Amino acid sequence: MSSMGEPTGKYSITMPRDIAEAAKARSGPSGLSAYVAAAVARQIERDNLNEIIQVAEAEHGPVTDEEIQALRDQLHQARRQQTGGSSAA
């Protein structure tokens, strides 16, 4: 995505006041603009991932719950092996 050193533009947006106030309260020293830019960047990443998933599912079919669970189990096992522990993550 974008980095802090890249050129910026000034835009006017409209959003519900309660959302704007909550974002402003959470933005901290980086400011509301940086907070909103980070949120939009995350949404773009999600949109891109959803597009990739749609293409993959169109080509290979949807992933089943069983396949997801099997991959989670493999991930947890790999994490246990890495840390040398035996507790579930």
C-alpha positions as CSV (number, residue, x, y, z in Angstrom):
1,M,0.0,0.0,0.0
2,S,1.1,3.5,0.8
3,S,3.9,4.7,3.1
4,M,4.1,7.8,5.2
5,G,6.6,9.3,2.8
6,E,4.3,9.2,-0.3
7,P,2.5,12.3,-1.5
8,T,-0.9,12.9,0.0
9,G,-4.1,14.5,-1.2
10,K,-6.8,16.4,0.6
11,Y,-10.3,14.9,0.4
12,S,-13.6,15.7,1.9
13,I,-15.6,12.8,3.2
14,T,-18.9,12.4,5.0
15,M,-19.5,9.9,7.7
16,P,-21.8,9.6,10.7
17,R,-20.8,12.0,13.5
18,D,-20.6,9.2,16.2
19,I,-18.2,7.2,14.0
20,A,-16.1,10.3,13.3
21,E,-15.9,11.3,17.0
22,A,-15.0,7.7,18.0
23,A,-12.2,7.6,15.4
24,K,-11.0,11.1,16.5
25,A,-10.9,9.9,20.1
26,R,-8.8,6.8,19.2
27,S,-6.5,8.4,16.6
28,G,-4.0,9.6,19.2
29,P,-1.0,11.7,18.2
30,S,-1.0,10.4,14.6
31,G,-4.2,12.3,14.0
32,L,-7.6,11.5,12.4
33,S,-6.3,11.6,8.8
34,A,-3.7,8.9,9.5
35,Y,-6.3,6.8,11.5
36,V,-8.8,6.9,8.6
37,A,-6.1,6.3,6.0
38,A,-5.0,3.1,7.9
39,A,-8.6,1.9,8.2
40,V,-9.2,2.4,4.4
41,A,-5.9,0.6,3.6
42,R,-7.1,-2.3,5.7
43,Q,-10.4,-2.4,3.9
44,I,-8.7,-2.4,0.5
45,E,-6.5,-5.3,1.7
46,R,-9.7,-7.2,2.7
47,D,-11.4,-6.4,-0.6
48,N,-8.3,-7.6,-2.5
49,L,-8.3,-10.9,-0.5
50,N,-12.0,-11.4,-1.1
51,E,-11.4,-11.0,-4.8
52,I,-8.6,-13.6,-4.7
53,I,-10.9,-16.0,-2.8
54,Q,-13.7,-15.5,-5.3
55,V,-11.3,-16.3,-8.2
56,A,-9.9,-19.4,-6.4
57,E,-13.4,-20.7,-5.5
58,A,-14.6,-20.1,-9.0
59,E,-11.7,-22.2,-10.3
60,H,-11.4,-24.9,-7.6
61,G,-14.8,-24.8,-5.8
62,P,-15.4,-23.5,-2.3
63,V,-13.3,-24.6,0.7
64,T,-15.2,-26.9,3.0
65,D,-15.3,-26.5,6.8
66,E,-13.5,-29.8,7.1
67,E,-10.6,-28.5,4.9
68,I,-10.4,-25.4,7.0
69,Q,-10.3,-27.3,10.2
70,A,-7.6,-29.7,8.9
71,L,-5.5,-26.7,7.9
72,R,-6.0,-25.1,11.4
73,D,-5.0,-28.4,13.0
74,Q,-1.8,-28.5,10.8
75,L,-1.0,-24.9,11.8
76,H,-1.5,-25.6,15.5
77,Q,0.7,-28.7,15.2
78,A,3.4,-26.7,13.5
79,R,3.3,-24.0,16.2
80,R,3.6,-26.6,18.9
81,Q,6.6,-28.2,17.1
82,Q,8.2,-24.7,16.8
83,T,7.9,-23.9,20.4
84,G,8.6,-27.4,21.6
85,G,5.4,-27.3,23.7
86,S,2.4,-29.6,23.6
87,S,-0.4,-27.2,24.5
88,A,-3.0,-26.1,21.9
89,A,-2.8,-22.6,20.5
